[in-house]
Every structure is written in structure tokens, then in C-alpha cells.
Amino acid sequence: MCIRDSGPTLHPGDRSPRVVALRERLSASADLRDPGPVTDRGLFDTALAQATRHFQTRHQLDADGVVGKKTVTALNVPVSQRIDQIRINLERARWLLHDLPASYVLVDIAGFTVRYVQDGKELLRSRAVVGKPFRMTPIFRATMKYLEFNPTWTVPPTILRQDVLPQIRKNPGYLASKKMRVLTFEGKEVNPASVDWSRYQGKNLPYLIRQDPGPDNALGRVKFMFPNQHHVYLHDTPSRDLFRQSERAFSSGCIRVEEAATLAKLLLARQGWTPAQVEESLAGKRTRKVSLDTPVPVLLYYWTVAIEDDGDILFKRDIYQRDAKLLEALDELDGAA
């Protein structure tokens, strides 16, 4: 049952023939559960609004109970396409879900979520911000070896070239406003006014640009380091508003963790730290590196389908456009079998 694309946005309390189609569609996918007696099938009643929010949650949409263009588009995805999406992600599960350690950090890139599992039990599920489609968060495994409280931030090459240098050229006060310093590779501070910024495009810059620790630092109050060739890590952030978005692909590849402080407390509790000690370190002004007595595996993966503990199937948007290529490969394998 499809919902006509044409027509106004449907709100709870509306009455329309499209509401009848909506009711049938949500019943078919079991989002509308036990609605009770229905005397007016064309009325967008409370039970239907609740079912709509449930559907929206399962499809990573804003769960406002209002049926607009994005919700209609998700409602009208053919069953065959959803089956293919499940096939794709079963293949991804085959790659990942073997030899899992008892404790690990799991970054669900397409789900914008970070989870911490300890001794087989999930202790944390936090919203996260991941890489933009043109600065994708990579997929890999690594081992978290240490945390750093009140980190400095050395601007990486891509952000330097595409973001920071253009800002410096436009605004000579940009570095001071961001509490950034210009350093030689030996660590000696350089007066920004002495640099001819027009000469440099990024790779040829003979300096580092480093942001001092503090509440406005791009990495927030703590970062979680698992050395890797991609220079990707988890970290706190002062930009909290982005966590309220339903889709959170806004970073340059690293993963911003909404509940970074809680993750730090859980990791360090294993080696005797109290929550108060973590809070003290977070509130401090100096950079402090803390090694993990027991390093923790970190898995960064990309799934566009997931199953919740209650059995709900979540369908996520393919933000990096990876599903089609994998589906093509699966179809070729099936055809050759």
C-alpha cells in the first residue's frame, strides 16, 4: 500500500483518504499495533500518530508523528528494496560478527551511535557525529590504548587546506578568536602576522596550527586514542546542538561522542578511577594522558540495517552510497552460483 506523494503534510487530527492508506501501510509493517476499535479510518487519531512515530524512529527520521515528504518517501520504499537492504547487511554482518571480544567500543557510522560493551553487556549507547559524505569515517578495527584529557588540537591537513587557511586569509583575527597558535615543527611559537598566508595552500605550510586546551577546543575535554593509519579517533565536542539532529554526518572523519564523559568514566573504572576523579581531570586546565591498563578494541562499521533488542528492525539511510555496489556484487555471486 503506497501513500500518494501529492497532497499536504498529514498531521494528527487530520481527516483524509490518504490517512486510510497510511493506516493500512503501518498495519502491514506492524508499526500500528493493537489500535483498538476504529470508527473513523480516515481520522489521524492518537494510535496512528504513535504508530507513525514508531515508524519514523525505525527509519532514522524525526519522530514528530507528522507525515511529510521524508516520511512518505520512506513509507513508499518497495518491500523488494528493503529485502535487498537486509541481504546487503547480512553480508556485512558475516564480515564483522565473528571472534568479537568480550569488551569493545562499537561505532555505528550509518546509525550515528557509539556503544560500549563490557564483558558482553552493553553499558553505554551514545549519540555520535560522524564524517560528512565527502569526508567519510573509514571502516576498520583498532585498539584504544589511552585517553587524553584537555587535549590540544593540531589542525590536520585536509581541514587546514579546505577550512582553516581560507578563514585566516579572510580574517586576520581568526586564529586568536579560536585560541589557535602557529608553531614550527620544533614547537617554537610564530607570530601569525609575520606569515604571508597567501603563499601557502596546505601541504607546503612550514608550520603547525594548534588549538589550546579548553572548553572551546574542537576536541572538547577528552579524546580516545586508538592509533591508526587514518588518524581517526573518538572525542568530546563543544558543539552540542548537532546531537539533536536525526542525521549526524557533520565531522571531517573523526567521531564526536555526546556522552564522552560517561565513556571515560566507564573505561577508567576498570582501573580503579572514581567518577569524581574523572570529573576532576575533565575540569582541569592541563593536558593529561592516561594509558588504559587493558586496551579496548574499537570497531568502526557501516550497517544500514540493524535489529534492536526488542526485535524492531531499523532501516538507515545509506549516507555514503555504499549499498548499491555491494548489492551488485551479491547479485553477481548469486547469478554465478
N, C-alpha and C positions, 0 to 999 in steps of 0.2 A: 504494500500500500504506500503510494507516494503522496507527499504533501505538495500541492501546487506552489511553484515558486512565486507566481504573481499573487498580489494581494497584500494588504497591510500586515505589519507585525501583529502577532497574536499575543494578547495579554490575559492573565487570569481575570475572569469576569466577562470576557467577550463571548459572543454567540455568533457562530459562523459554520457553514458547511465544511470548511477546512478543519474545524475543531473535530468533526466526526472522523475525518481521515487521520487526524493526529491521535485521537483516542485508539483507533484500530492499530495504528503503527506502533504505539507504545505498548499496547497489549501484546502484540506479536513478539516484541523483544523482551517481554516480562519486566519492563520498566514500570508499567502500570499494574500494581499488584493489589488484589482484593479491593476494588474501588467501592464495593457496596452497591446498593440499589441506585441505578442511574435513571432518572426520569426525563432528563433532557440531554441527549447525546451530543447536541450541538453547543452545549454550555461548557466553557473552560472553567471547570469547577476546581475546588481545592485539591481533590485527589489527583486530577490531571496536572495541576501545577506542580505537585510534589513529584509525580512521575517524570515531568519534563526536567525538573532539577536533577533527578537521579540520572536521566539520560545525559544531560549536559555534563555532569560530573564524570560519567564514564567516558566521555569524549573530549575531555580537557577544554570544555567551554565554560564561560562564566555562568555559574549556576544561579541564574536570576529568575528562572521559571518563565521567561519571555521567549517566544518563538520568533526570532528574527532570521536574517539571511544565513548566518553561520549555522544556526541550529537546523534550519530547513535543509541546508546542503548536507549536513551530517545525517539527518533522517533519511535522505534520499539516496545514500550510497547503496548500491545493489548488494544483495546477500553474497553473490559470487565474488565481489571485490573484497568483502570482509573475510570470506573463506581464504582467498589468496593472501590477505594480510596475516591471517593466522598461520598459513603454511610458511610464509617468509620468516616469521618469528619463532616457529618451531625449529627451523633450521638454525637460527641464531642461538636458540637455547641449547641445541646439540653442541655448538661450539663452546659454550660457556659453562653449562651446568654439569660439570664433572670435576671431581677432585677439588671441590670447594673446601676451603679451610673452615675451621670451627668459628673463627673470628675474622671479620673483614669489613672494609668500607666499600659500599657499592654506590657508584654514581650512575643513575639512570638518566642518560642525556636527553632522550626524547620525552621523558617524564618529568624533567626539571626537578629531580629529587636526589637527595643523598641519604643513604641508610647506613646505620652502624649495627652490625650483628656481632654479638659476643657470645662465644660458646653455644652457637646455634640459636640464640634468642635475639630478636630484633629489639634493641634498646632505644634507637632513635630513628625517626623519619623526618627529615627536614626539607623544606622547600629550598631550591637552588636556582641560580642563574648560570646558564651555560653559554658556549660560544655562538656568535652570530653565524648565519648560514655561509657567510664569506670569510669567517674566521672560526672554523669548526673546532669543537672539542674533539680530540682524537680518541680512538678506541684502543685500549691497551691494559695490561696488568703491570703493577709495580709494587714496591714495598715502602710503606710510610716508616721513616726512620726517626724523624724528630719533628717537634713543633717549634715555632719561633714566636714569642710574644713581642708585641710592639715592633713589628718588622719595619725596616726601611724598604723602599720600593725602587729598584733600579729599572728605569723605563726600558722595556725590551725593544728590539729593532723595528718590528712592524708598527707598534704603537708610536715609537719615536718618529718614524718616517711619515706615517699617514696622519697622525693626530697631533703630537706634541710640537714638532718643528713648525708646521703651518701656524699653530697658535702663537708660538714665540715670534714668528715673523710679523704677525698681525698686531700683537700686543706685547711690548717690551716688559710689561709688568706681570706677564703670565706666570713666570717661574716663581716669583715672590709670592703671588697670590695662592699658589699651590704648595708653598713651602718646599720647593724643589731647589737643589743646588747643582752646580756644574762642577764636575771633578775630573781631574786627569785619571788615567788608568792606574796611577800610583796612589791615588787618593787625595791629591792636593787640590784645594778648592780654587776655582777660577771665577773671576768677576764676569758675569754674563754680558755686561756692557762692553767687554773687551773682545767679544767674539763676533765675527762677521757671519751671522747666521745664514745669509743668502748664499754662502759658498757651499753649504752642506745639505745633502739630501738624505742622510741617514747613515748609510754604511761607511761613508768617508768622514764622519764626525769623529775627531780625535779625543772626545770626552765622553764621560758618563753623565747622565742626568739622574739624580737620585732624590727621592722624596723622603723627608724626615719622618720618624715615627710620630704618631699622634692620632687623635680621633678622626682627622680628615684624610689620613693616609689611605690610598686606594686599596690596600690590603686589610684595612681595619686594624683590629687589635691582635690578631693571631693568624698565622698561616701554617698549613700542614704539608710537610715536605716528603715527597716520595720521588727521589731523583730519577729523571727520565730524559730521553733524548728530545722530547717535545717541549721541555721547560714549562710543563703544566703542573699546577698544584691546586689545592683547596685553600680558601682563605675567607676571612671575615670581610665585611664591607661597610662603609658608612652610608651607602646608597640603599636605604631600606625600602623605599617606595616600590622598587621593581618587583619585590617579592609578592606584591598584591596582584600582579598580572597573572592571567591564566597561562599564557605562553611566555617563557622567560629566557629567550635566546638573545642576550644583550651584551655578553662579555667578549673579550678578544681571545678566548680559548680556555682560560682558567675557570675554575668553578667557585662561585661565591656561595657561601653556606649561610642560610638565615640563622640557624642555631649553632653557630660556630663555637660559642662559649660552652654550650652544653656538650658538644662533641669533645672539646678539650677536657672538660671535667670527666667524661666517661673514659677517655683514653688514659688519663693520668691517674684515675682512681685505681687502676690496675697496679700502679707502683706506689700507692700509699698517699697520694695527694688528696687533700680535702677540698671541697668546693670553695671554701674561704681562701685557700692558698692560690687556687686558680684565679679567683676574682682579684686577689691582690696583685698577681702578675699581670692580669689584663689591665688593671688600673694604673700600673707603673708607667714610668716615662722612659725607661731604658730597654733596649733590645735584649732579649734573653732567649737563648737556645736551650731546649730541653730534649734530650735524647729519650727515645722510648726503650725501656728495658726489654720489652717484647715487641719487635717491629710488627706492623699490621699490614697485611695485603690490601691493596686498593685495586678495585676492578671498575674500569670505565666501560660501559656497554651502551648499545643503541638498540632498543626494542620499541617497536610501535604498537605492540600488543602486550598486555600483562594481565595476570589474574590476581585479584585481591584475595585476602584470607577468607572473606565471606562468599567467595565464588563469583563475584562480579568480574566481568571481562571489561578491561579498559582498552579503548582504541585511541591511539595518539596520532597527532599529525606528523607526517614524515618531513620534519623541518629541514633535513639535509638531502632530501630527494634520493634516498638510497634504496628504497623498496623495489622500484621498477627493475633495476639492474639485477638484483638478487632473484626476483621473480622470473625474469627472462632465463637466468642460469638454471633455476629449478625446472622450468618448463622444458628446457633443452635436455636435461638429465632424464626427465620423465619420458620424453619422446624417444630417447635412445634406449630406454630400458626394455 
